[in-house]
């Protein structure tokens, strides 16, 4: 089984941010009701005043059923327009037992994964109640998923982020994807300096609560 991160790995960009802008362009009032709050939310996260779970939950609020009643129509249009951002190198090697594991919400990842004909697991966000359902698929969350599923054999793992090093270490071969999801390289050697970077990235924004 080959395992892939999604955003920045087999998709050029961040689909949850991209879909938010897509929705704002279709619902211009969201530029007033959602965008200023989303920008403040991101800034608070970047300066360490908001943890990642809170940041993600407050970003995903635009997906709530009351805020986006035409979600099904828009997500179809979004992926029809943006499927071209899936890189050719991935399409050439895609297999039915591929697993996409992503921090983006299942309601956004699910439709494209089904279109590609592959398996997926992503952050479960309840669009009715506006809450994360205890499985944020970022860094530690991805590793926890693999542990809970008995360390399935991973032949190749692909990601654009060193935060996924714990899964990379479990794979027979790991690959770092760069250059807007176009360049695939071997995972970097984990010397002391690199490991310090890895730990910083994994722990960033997890322990601060508002």
Order of alpha helices (4+ residues) and beta strands (2+ residues): beta-alpha-alpha-alpha-alpha-alpha-alpha-beta-alpha-beta-beta-beta-alpha-beta-alpha-beta-beta-alpha
